[in-house]
């Protein structure tokens, strides 16, 4: 299970057993960076308008993701370079 743990105004995403799926084929090249980040754990800011959606700062940019605990999947919705 992805562990959303309270940490200031965000949460901590960490999991080794969730699939990471790009919602767009153009995002496929960003999957490995995001997988490495959630394997070691990464702070995330919840979207105040959408349940289980988060902004995540990565080494080379920002990811917008949707976490589906019931499917053990994280969907990479969007990515923006720093």
Residue frames as a rotation matrix with the C-alpha (Angstrom) as fourth column:
UNK 1
0.581 0.814 0.000 0.00
0.814 -0.581 0.000 0.00
0.000 0.000 -1.000 0.00
UNK 2
-0.219 -0.544 0.810 1.20
0.396 -0.808 -0.436 3.51
0.892 0.225 0.392 -0.76
UNK 3
-0.096 0.106 -0.990 1.67
0.995 0.035 -0.093 5.09
0.024 -0.994 -0.109 2.63
UNK 4
0.092 0.151 0.984 0.13
0.230 -0.965 0.126 8.56
0.969 0.214 -0.124 2.85
UNK 5
0.001 -0.203 -0.979 1.66
0.997 0.080 -0.015 9.82
0.081 -0.976 0.202 6.06
UNK 6
0.923 0.381 0.056 0.92
0.372 -0.920 0.128 13.31
0.100 -0.097 -0.990 7.33
UNK 7
-0.139 -0.969 -0.205 3.91
0.942 -0.193 0.274 15.57
-0.305 -0.155 0.940 6.82
UNK 8
-0.839 -0.102 -0.534 3.33
0.076 -0.995 0.071 19.32
-0.538 0.019 0.843 7.01
UNK 9
-0.049 0.867 -0.496 0.89
-0.691 -0.388 -0.610 20.24
-0.721 0.313 0.618 4.19
UNK 10
-0.015 -0.031 -0.999 1.73
-0.912 0.410 0.001 17.16
0.410 0.911 -0.035 2.12
UNK 11
0.849 0.230 0.476 2.09
-0.404 0.863 0.303 13.41
-0.341 -0.450 0.826 2.37
UNK 12
-0.320 -0.946 0.051 4.84
-0.777 0.293 0.557 10.85
-0.542 0.139 -0.829 1.86
UNK 13
0.781 0.514 -0.355 4.40
-0.624 0.615 -0.482 8.45
-0.030 0.598 0.801 -1.09
UNK 14
-0.405 -0.912 0.058 6.39
-0.903 0.410 0.132 5.26
-0.144 0.002 -0.990 -0.86
UNK 15
0.639 0.565 0.522 5.83
-0.457 0.825 -0.334 1.82
-0.619 -0.025 0.785 -2.34
UNK 16
-0.547 -0.833 -0.085 7.79
-0.624 0.338 0.705 -0.95
-0.558 0.439 -0.704 -3.96
UNK 17
-0.770 0.247 0.588 4.89
0.371 0.924 0.098 -3.02
-0.519 0.294 -0.803 -5.23
UNK 18
0.317 0.877 -0.361 2.67
0.077 -0.404 -0.912 -0.59
-0.945 0.261 -0.196 -7.14
UNK 19
-0.077 -0.249 0.965 2.59
0.980 0.162 0.120 -0.53
-0.186 0.955 0.232 -10.93
UNK 20
-0.236 -0.012 -0.972 3.26
-0.012 -1.000 0.015 2.87
-0.972 0.015 0.236 -12.47
UNK 21
-0.101 0.359 0.928 1.24
0.928 0.369 -0.042 3.44
-0.358 0.857 -0.371 -15.64
UNK 22
-0.906 -0.180 -0.384 1.44
0.046 -0.941 0.334 6.45
-0.422 0.285 0.861 -17.97
UNK 23
0.087 0.996 0.024 -1.95
0.273 0.000 -0.962 7.77
-0.958 0.090 -0.271 -19.10
UNK 24
0.868 0.076 -0.490 -0.35
-0.412 -0.438 -0.799 8.99
-0.275 0.896 -0.349 -22.31
UNK 25
0.788 -0.582 0.200 2.30
0.616 0.741 -0.268 7.18
0.008 0.335 0.942 -24.39
UNK 26
0.417 -0.638 0.648 4.37
0.057 -0.693 -0.719 10.40
0.907 0.337 -0.252 -24.43
UNK 27
0.529 -0.162 0.833 4.84
-0.819 -0.356 0.451 10.00
0.223 -0.920 -0.321 -20.65
UNK 28
0.961 -0.100 -0.257 6.35
0.123 0.989 0.076 6.50
0.247 -0.104 0.963 -20.91
UNK 29
0.156 -0.984 0.086 9.91
0.375 -0.021 -0.927 7.90
0.914 0.176 0.366 -20.81
UNK 30
-0.193 -0.173 0.966 9.24
-0.658 -0.707 -0.258 9.45
0.728 -0.686 0.023 -17.39
UNK 31
0.747 0.611 -0.260 8.10
-0.262 0.631 0.730 6.25
0.611 -0.477 0.632 -15.65
UNK 32
0.264 -0.693 -0.670 11.52
0.665 0.635 -0.394 5.08
0.699 -0.341 0.629 -14.42
UNK 33
-0.664 -0.492 0.564 12.27
-0.004 -0.751 -0.660 8.42
0.748 -0.440 0.497 -12.70
UNK 34
0.029 0.771 0.636 8.94
-0.843 -0.322 0.430 8.29
0.537 -0.549 0.641 -10.88
UNK 35
0.741 0.219 -0.635 9.32
0.028 0.934 0.355 4.59
0.671 -0.281 0.687 -9.95
UNK 36
-0.254 -0.908 -0.334 12.72
0.585 0.131 -0.800 5.28
0.770 -0.399 0.498 -8.39
UNK 37
-0.611 0.047 0.790 11.23
-0.427 -0.860 -0.280 8.20
0.666 -0.508 0.546 -6.44
UNK 38
0.382 0.839 0.388 8.36
-0.808 0.099 0.581 6.22
0.449 -0.535 0.715 -4.90
UNK 39
0.503 -0.289 -0.815 10.61
0.321 0.938 -0.135 3.26
0.803 -0.194 0.564 -4.12
UNK 40
-0.580 -0.769 -0.269 12.76
0.583 -0.161 -0.797 5.44
0.569 -0.619 0.541 -1.86
UNK 41
0.119 0.712 -0.692 9.84
0.944 -0.297 -0.143 7.67
-0.307 -0.636 -0.707 -0.82
UNK 42
-0.762 -0.298 0.575 8.95
0.525 -0.803 0.280 11.15
0.378 0.516 0.769 -1.98
UNK 43
-0.614 0.583 -0.532 6.91
0.224 -0.518 -0.826 14.05
-0.757 -0.626 0.188 -0.57
UNK 44
-0.671 0.494 0.554 3.70
0.635 -0.003 0.772 14.81
0.383 0.870 -0.311 -2.42
UNK 45
-0.884 0.438 -0.165 1.14
-0.295 -0.795 -0.529 17.61
-0.363 -0.419 0.832 -2.28
UNK 46
-0.458 0.786 0.415 -2.50
0.718 0.603 -0.348 16.49
-0.524 0.139 -0.841 -2.43
UNK 47
-0.818 0.358 0.451 -4.77
0.167 -0.602 0.781 18.09
0.550 0.714 0.432 -5.03
UNK 48
-0.883 0.468 -0.025 -7.42
-0.127 -0.291 -0.948 19.89
-0.451 -0.835 0.316 -3.00
UNK 49
-0.178 0.857 -0.484 -10.03
-0.940 -0.294 -0.176 19.35
-0.293 0.424 0.857 -5.74
UNK 50
0.383 0.256 -0.888 -9.46
-0.634 0.772 -0.051 15.68
0.672 0.582 0.457 -6.59
UNK 51
0.674 -0.045 0.737 -9.26
-0.618 0.511 0.597 12.75
-0.403 -0.859 0.316 -4.18
UNK 52
0.543 -0.550 0.634 -6.09
0.307 0.833 0.460 10.62
-0.782 -0.055 0.621 -4.48
UNK 53
0.687 -0.406 0.602 -4.36
0.551 -0.249 -0.797 12.99
0.473 0.879 0.053 -6.95
UNK 54
0.636 -0.563 -0.528 -0.96
0.421 -0.320 0.849 14.46
-0.647 -0.762 0.033 -6.06
UNK 55
0.819 -0.572 0.034 1.77
-0.338 -0.530 -0.778 16.80
0.464 0.626 -0.627 -7.30
UNK 56
0.788 -0.616 0.001 5.21
0.439 0.562 0.701 15.25
-0.433 -0.552 0.713 -6.83
UNK 57
0.677 -0.659 -0.327 8.52
-0.728 -0.665 -0.166 17.07
-0.108 0.351 -0.930 -7.21
UNK 58
0.869 -0.431 0.244 11.10
0.457 0.887 -0.059 14.85
-0.191 0.163 0.968 -8.91
UNK 59
-0.004 -0.976 -0.216 14.79
0.607 -0.174 0.775 15.34
-0.795 -0.128 0.593 -9.72
UNK 60
-0.853 -0.416 0.315 14.08
0.469 -0.347 0.812 16.63
-0.229 0.840 0.492 -13.23
UNK 61
-0.711 0.640 0.291 10.58
-0.192 -0.574 0.796 18.02
0.676 0.510 0.531 -12.98
UNK 62
-0.594 0.641 0.485 7.09
-0.679 -0.077 -0.730 17.71
-0.431 -0.763 0.481 -11.53
UNK 63
-0.882 0.395 -0.259 4.65
0.160 0.766 0.623 14.82
0.444 0.508 -0.738 -11.86
UNK 64
-0.325 0.876 0.356 0.90
-0.943 -0.271 -0.194 14.86
-0.074 -0.399 0.914 -11.40
UNK 65
-0.875 -0.105 -0.472 -0.30
-0.174 0.979 0.104 11.40
0.452 0.173 -0.875 -10.38
UNK 66
0.218 0.935 0.278 -3.41
-0.892 0.076 0.445 9.49
0.395 -0.345 0.851 -9.36
UNK 67
-0.843 -0.509 0.174 -3.03
-0.528 0.720 -0.451 6.72
0.105 -0.472 -0.875 -6.77
UNK 68
0.295 0.906 -0.304 -5.40
-0.748 0.417 0.516 3.74
0.594 0.075 0.801 -6.92
UNK 69
-0.442 -0.479 0.758 -4.78
-0.876 0.412 -0.251 1.72
-0.193 -0.775 -0.602 -3.77
UNK 70
0.382 0.689 0.616 -7.46
-0.511 0.713 -0.480 -0.83
-0.770 -0.131 0.625 -4.70
UNK 71
0.995 -0.055 -0.082 -5.63
-0.048 0.460 -0.886 -1.58
0.086 0.886 0.456 -7.99
UNK 72
0.462 -0.880 -0.110 -2.12
0.394 0.092 0.915 -1.09
-0.795 -0.466 0.389 -6.54
UNK 73
0.063 -0.346 0.936 -1.44
0.985 -0.127 -0.113 1.32
0.158 0.930 0.333 -9.37
UNK 74
-0.004 -0.106 -0.994 -0.14
0.270 -0.957 0.101 4.86
-0.963 -0.268 0.033 -9.70
UNK 75
0.490 0.246 0.836 -1.16
0.867 -0.042 -0.496 6.64
-0.087 0.968 -0.234 -12.90
UNK 76
-0.574 -0.674 -0.466 1.22
0.505 -0.739 0.447 9.25
-0.645 0.021 0.764 -14.25
UNK 77
0.456 0.886 0.087 -1.23
0.701 -0.298 -0.648 11.86
-0.548 0.356 -0.757 -15.52
UNK 78
0.923 -0.179 0.341 1.15
0.096 -0.751 -0.653 14.70
0.373 0.635 -0.676 -16.45
UNK 79
0.298 -0.897 -0.325 4.81
0.877 0.122 0.466 15.65
-0.378 -0.424 0.823 -16.25
UNK 80
0.970 -0.058 0.238 6.50
0.043 -0.917 -0.398 19.04
0.241 0.396 -0.886 -16.44
UNK 81
0.170 -0.980 -0.104 10.25
0.802 0.198 -0.563 19.58
0.572 0.012 0.820 -16.75
UNK 82
0.329 -0.143 -0.933 11.92
0.774 -0.525 0.353 21.83
-0.541 -0.839 -0.062 -14.17
